[in-house]
């Protein structure tokens, strides 16, 4: 705020003092009044008021007469407004706000009456707030409270099991201490209580336990009855278990039948997962080493086989898996076999004017490879050449070059050298 604005607000503040003339008051009083006005103006300009609403604040009853319970309130929840400097109000939290109604002396001169109706003012406060500039108010000034003489009734305590025990366990005995409890409250609420429930969770339990649990008053439909106190508030549930089924990890045995295509053989059998946990009676589990699967037919297969199959569990045996399916894989590989074939070598790159004559007419080529291919191998599938390039007339021993099919392996060539006679065209080589 600029100086002119401040002076203007100061002038308005002075005029608000009631038009008192400066000459009719002492200098000290005038100075104090000016200081107060300036402080108010500066404070409000730097930290202006800001209201904050806190809705749905519960109205708590205090000093309820002995042997009575609150059965109704005309206002159960209110909205509280906290108004003051924004810097202060911003620090207030909903849990700091309390709304109460005092009921001390509500029974008056007749403490034996069955029902009491009183109207009392609401008391609103903010815990920890001491700033006098803050104002706190509610959207209701008073509340009508109905009190009823409390009733007490003994009901049985009923154990409520929640969840499920792990596979293989069952409840041998279940008891609660105390077996009965007292419910205290208004006549209507107490009459609505059917049982007091003691809940115990069975999930994951494998040993005997005796937990202390909260007792919950419930109606015939299983709903919780409000406005009722249970005496005692807690009970001890004694749970005793017994194990009649036992877990064991066993191998998955992939079952298959049939013969793969000629020349192929089974090289691997796998399952994913390779092991499963089964559960059953001890005598059966002890004798169980594996669980078979559905049968996979590999008749005529020439490639790996992989498919989902179902576990075939023996009677009385279960598994911890969510389903009984596993993935079975059967690996196939072509069988390898050796063999040999006789090939007439072909002379290549013979110089012009020369004629080749083979002294070694046949070369024995030893090969190995998949059985199916070896069984169908023909002489036209393998080539054997000898290179006479650059050679003149005469007898030459040349290394044969063998080219087998790409899927076969060359093991040996006999002989290692091929004898070739080169003669001039028209001449017959000497015997």
Residue pairs with C-beta under 8 A, 6 or more apart in sequence:
1 9
1 45
6 38
6 41
6 42
9 41
10 34
10 37
10 38
10 41
13 37
13 38
13 40
13 41
14 33
14 34
14 37
16 37
17 33
22 30
43 85
47 85
47 86
47 87
48 85
48 86
49 83
49 84
49 85
49 86
50 83
50 84
50 85
50 86
50 89
50 90
51 81
51 82
51 83
51 89
52 81
52 82
52 83
52 89
52 90
52 92
53 79
53 80
53 81
54 79
54 80
54 81
54 82
54 92
54 94
54 97
55 79
56 77
56 79
57 77
57 78
57 79
57 80
57 94
57 97
57 98
57 99
57 138
58 76
58 77
58 99
59 73
59 75
59 76
59 77
59 78
59 99
59 100
59 101
59 122
59 143
60 98
60 99
60 100
60 101
61 70
61 73
61 100
61 101
61 103
61 145
62 100
62 101
62 102
62 103
62 104
63 102
63 103
63 104
64 70
64 103
64 106
64 147
65 103
65 104
65 105
65 106
65 107
65 111
65 116
65 147
67 111
67 149
67 150
68 106
68 107
68 116
68 147
68 148
68 149
68 150
69 147
69 148
69 150
69 184
69 185
69 186
69 227
70 103
70 145
70 146
70 147
70 227
71 115
71 146
71 147
71 148
71 186
71 188
71 189
71 227
72 145
72 146
73 101
73 143
73 144
73 145
73 146
74 143
74 144
74 145
75 122
75 140
75 143
75 144
78 99
78 122
78 138
78 139
78 140
79 138
79 139
80 97
80 99
80 124
80 136
80 137
80 138
80 139
81 136
81 137
81 138
81 139
82 89
82 92
82 97
82 126
82 129
82 134
82 135
82 136
83 89
83 134
83 135
83 136
83 137
84 131
84 133
84 134
84 135
85 131
85 133
85 134
88 129
88 131
88 133
88 134
89 134
92 126
92 129
96 126
96 127
96 128
96 129
97 124
97 125
97 126
97 127
97 136
98 124
98 125
98 126
98 127
99 122
99 123
99 124
99 138
100 122
100 123
100 125
101 120
101 121
101 122
101 123
101 143
101 145
102 120
102 123
103 118
103 120
103 145
103 147
106 116
106 118
106 120
106 145
106 147
107 113
107 116
107 147
108 116
112 149
113 149
114 148
114 149
115 146
115 147
115 148
115 149
116 146
116 147
116 148
117 144
117 145
117 146
117 147
118 144
118 145
118 147
119 142
119 143
119 144
119 145
120 142
120 143
120 145
121 141
121 142
122 138
122 140
122 141
122 142
122 143
124 136
124 137
124 138
125 136
126 134
126 136
129 136
148 186
148 187
148 188
149 187
150 184
150 185
150 186
150 190
151 184
151 185
151 186
151 187
151 190
151 191
152 182
152 183
152 184
152 190
153 182
153 183
153 190
153 191
153 193
154 180
154 181
154 182
154 183
155 180
155 181
155 182
155 183
155 193
155 194
155 195
155 196
155 217
156 179
156 180
156 195
156 196
157 176
157 178
157 179
157 180
157 181
157 195
157 196
157 197
157 198
157 215
157 235
158 195
158 196
158 197
158 198
159 174
159 175
159 176
159 197
159 198
159 200
159 237
160 197
160 198
160 199
160 200
161 171
161 174
161 200
161 202
162 199
162 200
162 201
162 202
162 203
163 201
163 202
163 203
163 204
164 202
164 203
165 171
165 202
165 203
165 205
165 241
166 204
166 205
166 206
167 245
167 247
167 279
167 318
167 320
168 243
168 244
168 245
168 246
168 247
168 279
169 205
169 206
169 241
169 242
169 243
169 244
169 245
170 241
170 242
170 244
171 202
171 239
171 240
171 241
172 240
172 241
172 242
173 238
173 239
173 240
174 200
174 237
174 238
174 239
174 240
175 237
175 238
176 198
176 235
176 236
176 237
176 238
177 235
177 236
177 238
178 232
178 235
181 196
181 215
181 230
181 231
181 232
181 235
182 230
182 231
183 190
183 193
183 196
183 217
183 228
183 229
183 230
183 231
184 190
184 228
184 229
184 230
184 231
185 225
185 227
185 228
185 229
186 227
189 225
189 226
189 227
189 228
190 228
192 219
192 225
193 217
193 218
193 219
193 225
193 228
194 218
194 219
194 220
195 218
196 215
196 216
196 217
196 218
196 230
197 215
197 216
197 217
197 218
198 213
198 215
198 216
198 235
198 237
199 213
199 216
200 211
200 213
200 237
200 239
202 239
205 239
205 241
206 241
206 243
207 241
208 238
208 239
208 240
208 241
209 239
210 236
210 237
210 238
210 239
211 236
211 237
211 239
212 234
212 235
212 236
213 234
213 235
213 236
213 237
214 233
214 234
215 230
215 232
215 233
215 234
215 235
216 224
216 230
217 224
217 225
217 228
217 230
218 224
218 225
219 225
244 281
245 279
245 280
245 281
245 318
246 279
246 280
246 281
246 282
246 285
247 277
247 278
247 279
247 285
247 320
248 277
248 278
248 279
248 280
248 285
248 288
249 275
249 276
249 277
249 278
250 275
250 276
250 277
250 278
250 288
250 289
250 290
250 291
251 274
251 275
251 289
251 290
251 291
252 271
252 273
252 274
252 275
252 276
252 290
252 291
252 293
252 311
252 326
252 328
253 271
253 290
253 291
253 292
253 293
254 269
254 270
254 271
254 293
254 296
254 309
254 328
254 329
254 330
255 292
255 293
255 294
255 295
255 296
255 312
256 266
256 269
256 295
256 296
256 297
256 298
256 330
257 295
257 296
257 297
257 298
257 299
258 297
258 298
258 299
258 300
258 301
259 298
259 299
259 300
260 266
260 298
260 299
260 300
260 301
260 302
260 332
261 300
261 301
261 302
261 372
262 371
262 372
262 375
263 334
263 335
263 370
263 371
263 372
263 373
263 375
264 301
264 302
264 332
264 333
264 334
264 335
264 372
265 332
265 333
265 334
265 335
266 298
266 330
266 331
266 332
267 331
267 332
267 333
268 329
268 330
268 331
269 328
269 329
269 330
269 331
270 328
270 329
270 331
271 293
271 326
271 327
271 328
271 329
272 326
272 327
272 329
273 326
276 291
276 311
276 319
276 320
276 321
276 326
277 319
277 320
277 321
278 285
278 288
278 291
278 313
278 317
278 318
278 319
278 320
279 285
279 317
279 318
279 319
279 320
280 288
280 314
280 316
280 317
280 318
281 316
284 314
284 316
284 317
285 317
288 314
288 317
291 311
291 312
291 313
291 314
291 317
291 319
292 311
292 312
293 309
293 310
293 311
293 312
293 326
293 328
294 309
294 310
294 312
296 305
296 307
296 309
296 328
296 330
298 305
298 330
298 332
301 330
301 332
302 332
303 332
304 329
304 330
304 331
304 332
305 329
305 330
305 332
306 327
306 328
306 329
306 330
307 327
307 328
308 325
308 326
308 327
308 328
309 325
309 326
309 327
309 328
310 324
310 325
310 326
311 319
311 324
311 325
311 326
313 319
313 324
334 370
334 371
334 372
334 373
335 370
335 371
335 372
336 368
336 369
336 370
336 371
337 368
337 369
337 370
337 371
337 374
337 375
338 366
338 367
338 368
338 374
338 411
339 366
339 367
339 368
339 374
339 377
340 364
340 365
340 366
340 367
341 364
341 365
341 367
341 377
341 379
341 382
342 362
342 363
342 364
342 365
342 379
343 362
343 363
343 365
343 379
343 382
343 383
343 384
343 402
344 358
344 361
344 362
344 363
344 384
345 358
345 360
345 362
345 363
345 384
345 385
345 386
345 400
345 418
346 383
346 384
346 385
346 386
347 356
347 358
347 385
347 386
347 388
347 420
348 385
348 386
348 387
348 388
348 389
349 387
349 388
349 389
349 390
350 356
350 388
350 389
350 422
351 388
351 389
351 390
351 391
351 392
351 422
353 424
353 425
354 388
354 391
354 392
354 393
354 422
354 423
354 424
354 425
355 422
355 423
355 424
355 425
355 427
356 388
356 420
356 421
356 422
357 420
357 421
357 422
357 423
357 429
358 418
358 419
358 420
359 395
359 419
359 420
359 421
360 415
360 417
360 418
360 419
360 420
363 384
363 400
363 402
363 413
363 414
363 415
363 418
364 413
364 414
365 382
365 384
365 402
365 404
365 410
365 412
365 413
366 410
366 411
366 412
366 413
366 414
367 374
367 377
367 382
367 404
367 408
367 409
367 410
367 411
368 374
368 408
368 409
368 411
369 405
369 407
369 408
369 409
370 407
373 405
373 407
373 408
374 408
377 405
377 408
381 404
381 405
382 402
382 403
382 404
382 405
383 402
383 403
384 400
384 401
384 402
384 403
384 413
385 400
385 401
385 403
386 398
386 399
386 400
386 401
386 418
386 420
387 398
387 401
388 396
388 398
388 420
388 422
391 422
392 422
393 422
393 423
393 424
394 421
394 422
395 419
395 420
395 421
396 419
396 420
396 421
396 422
397 417
397 418
397 419
397 420
398 417
398 418
398 420
399 416
399 417
399 418
400 413
400 416
400 417
400 418
402 410
402 413
404 410
421 429
423 429
